[in-house]
Amino acid sequence: MSAVDVELDIAGMTCASCATRIERKLNKLPGVEATVNYATEKAHVRSDGTDADQLIAAVEAAGYQAAVPAPPAASDDAAAPASDDGVAALRRRLLVSTALALPVAVLSMIPALQFEYWQWLALTLTAPVAVWGAWPFHRAAAVNARHGAATMDTLISLGVIAAFGWSLYALFFGGAGMPGMTMTFTLIGTPRAGGHEIYLEVAALVTVFLLAGRYAEARARKSSSEALRALLEMGAKDAVQLVDGRERRVPVSQLAVGDTVVVRPGEKIPSDGIVVAGVSAVDASMLTGESAPVDVAEGSRVVGATVNAGGRLVVEITRVGAETELARMQRLLAEAQSGKADVQRLADRVSAVFVPIVIGLAIVAFVGWTLAGGSVELAFTAAVATLIIACPCALGLATPTALLVGTGRGSQLGILIRGPQVLEQTRRVDTIVLDKTGTVTSGAMSITEVHPAAGVTRDDVLSTAAAVEAASEHPVARAVAAAVPSGTAEVDAFASHAGYGVQGVVDGSAVVCGRPSWLREQWSVPIPPDTAALLAELETRGTVVAVARDGSYAGAIVVADTIKPTSAEAVARFRALGLEPVLLTGDNAVTARRVADEVGIATVHAGVSPAEKLDVVRGLHAEGRVVAMVGDGVNDAAALAAADLGLAMGGGTDAAIAASDITIVSGDLRVVADAIRLARRTLGTIKGNLFWAFAYNVAAIPLAMAGLLNPLLAAAAMALSSAFVVTNSLRLRGFRPGA
């Protein structure tokens, strides 16, 4: 039996270890090979006959939910609100918990504000935070416990419950509920007096800090599906169908193979097809990423979602729905996303060992003091102090605060970093693949050279050509006309010849502009041999528009996609960062080589299709390279998603931006180097934060177990480690662009 690929939507994962657990559960099924992506909340399964119901049952047996995703057309509008609702609910939980926890923290840490019976107000405010606010952690801990697992959620839940539970004991059965009770901070604890201390601020602040981290994580995951949605939304929504000579507007979903549609200038071609009438230029940049328009006439193949930039076209539909080029690119992108390596959060990796050890140490402290003859109160105080001193308050801040400051500084510099999962790859990246058009070059057609014939001035060539080209809607014609901002002369008897050029009468003179071969063969314009050699050379630099007036050759204009002035400097910065640049383009090899030589790139892949761009990235992976990809078109989206680090230029398409890990708002390629430097700096800060978060807490665990610390000092240690983490993160505000 042949292998079958199945995609599942997974719900209920709270950390990367959840994805690992589901993956292991699925891979235990016979004939199943599964990968689970925590970032996209999807499982990609290849099986030899195991049906979807069995796969879903296995996921549910692990304690999570799974479902076969609905078809894109049906789910596109419905999935987004559900995701938005989940993030909004988490945001509400965070805001309410923060509003309740702040007064508790202020009262607990400033003795001057502790009025009579203040502790009961603190209890009233903390109860909803410790129960309702921390409910996501409690629920996840319970699910993990049912399946014999422990994650960071387990330690968070235990820490909050321990702090809140001990506070209840102290208030109702100890001395903490008495009027005039005040909180004291002592370095050496008095464990036998533990019944007189409350730790409500610990329960409240731990919950708020960890909710903030969970909210930031949820927002990052929510954006992972936007690349596919951007592709779906790119296509035309309706079409003008031609039936028995009459036009009627219908939804694109109603089109069938063999239908005939009318596409006017400026409209999107609704689906793949063949031109049966009309001539025009089609702007395919949204799919190909290349700025040069494509001339089409009767018999030409056109692709859905491209824009008719010229005259009226009549198109016979040849492919619809899932068979179109746009749908094929959507599948490429989905495949690239599901094939990404799972993101393993640093804190979760450590917690796999740290959490069980801390729980075990707390139990050891309780049992040890009991066997040593200590009171139950002393034993319980030592155990609670052990749990609280190790509770990951600073761990919850380590990633979000550094990410918040780093991304905030990045936004000031025009750098948008998607989330913490992006950062781990930046340090290992050794190869950077650059799309040509819109990335290394400007992506817009403009005049790069003018070569007048003998006895003709440059201005004469431009004004003569612009007068005729101004009457055309072709993108090359618009670039020529734009070179004369003061306006052009009137043109009479204008005619356009698709794929060749234009003609007209300007000030009584017959003017022809177009391909040199067309002027020579169709209009018998004499072109000297030396000029013909020059024109052949110019054609390697861009699109050549030859100009003739009254049958005489007047000159040539080169229209091309110009190289950005900052690209060469950017390539030098990439090399300084240890990155080997590679140029990747769908353009011809001659043009690609010229651009590469000018900016200093040795390796070039030219004439590649969107699928081949993905193959190039995978080929580099096969060579052991860690690849960053920079692009701006839909054709780059799959390669951006497949790369270890995807960077999209902000002027590019929504699909490319959504598929990327980092977005560069400006078109300056130098900012890509700044983005990688900032991402590496942010990752280094996160690692430093994680180290100190553990160092503060772990160093005090032996003291807590020995009964020398009451849980109040644990809260102070957490506050200190949290302050350090925040201060260390704020250093990222000093990041400066430039090499």
Number of C-alpha atoms within 10 A of each C-alpha: 6 8 14 13 14 17 18 21 18 24 16 14 18 19 22 21 22 22 26 17 16 23 22 17 17 25 18 12 15 11 14 18 18 23 22 29 23 23 26 19 20 22 26 19 22 19 22 14 14 17 11 17 12 12 24 20 16 21 24 16 13 20 20 18 17 22 18 16 15 13 8 13 12 10 12 16 11 12 14 15 11 11 16 14 11 14 20 15 12 20 19 13 21 23 16 15 25 20 13 21 27 17 15 24 17 14 20 23 16 12 14 9 12 17 13 12 15 18 26 15 12 23 21 12 21 27 18 17 27 28 19 16 25 26 16 18 25 22 14 23 22 18 18 18 13 12 11 8 16 23 26 27 25 24 25 27 26 21 26 29 19 23 27 24 19 23 27 20 17 20 20 13 12 18 17 25 22 15 13 12 18 23 18 12 13 12 13 12 19 16 23 17 16 25 22 20 25 29 26 29 28 31 29 31 26 29 29 27 21 23 25 21 18 22 21 21 20 20 19 17 20 17 17 19 20 17 24 24 20 19 23 19 13 19 18 19 14 16 24 20 24 17 11 6 7 8 14 12 12 14 13 18 15 12 20 15 14 14 15 23 27 22 21 18 16 15 17 23 28 28 31 24 26 23 23 17 16 18 21 26 24 25 25 21 23 21 24 21 27 24 21 24 20 19 17 22 19 15 14 15 15 25 22 23 26 25 24 24 22 24 18 17 24 23 29 25 23 19 19 22 18 11 12 18 18 25 18 14 21 23 15 20 29 19 15 20 26 21 16 17 14 17 18 17 16 17 20 19 15 14 21 15 12 20 23 16 12 22 19 13 19 25 19 17 26 25 16 18 21 16 11 10 10 15 14 14 17 23 28 24 30 32 31 28 34 34 31 36 31 32 28 28 28 30 28 25 27 29 27 24 25 29 26 19 18 27 25 17 20 25 15 10 18 21 27 22 27 20 20 24 19 19 24 20 20 21 16 17 20 19 21 26 28 25 26 27 27 27 25 28 21 20 24 18 21 22 21 14 16 19 20 20 18 9 7 13 14 17 13 13 22 24 19 26 34 25 24 29 30 21 21 20 16 24 22 24 24 17 19 24 25 18 17 17 8 7 13 21 13 13 21 17 10 16 15 20 11 17 17 16 22 22 23 24 20 20 13 10 15 17 25 31 29 25 20 24 16 17 24 16 10 10 13 12 21 14 19 10 9 9 15 14 11 13 23 13 12 18 18 17 20 22 20 25 25 27 29 27 20 13 17 18 24 27 26 28 26 22 25 25 25 20 21 17 14 16 21 20 14 23 25 19 20 21 15 12 16 13 21 21 24 19 21 27 26 21 21 13 16 14 17 22 19 13 23 22 13 11 19 15 19 12 15 19 20 19 15 17 15 23 16 16 25 23 16 17 24 18 12 15 16 10 8 10 18 21 27 28 27 32 32 35 28 30 31 36 38 30 32 34 28 30 29 24 24 28 31 32 26 23 18 24 24 24 29 34 29 26 31 31 26 26 28 28 18 15 23 20 25 22 23 25 23 24 24 24 20 24 26 19 18 26 24 16 24 25 16 15 27 23 14 18 26 21 13 20 24 17 12 21 23 15 18 29 26 18 26 19 26 31 31 26 23 28 25 17 22 26 17 16 25 25 14 18 26 19 14 17 25 17 14 22 15 9 16 13 14 11 14
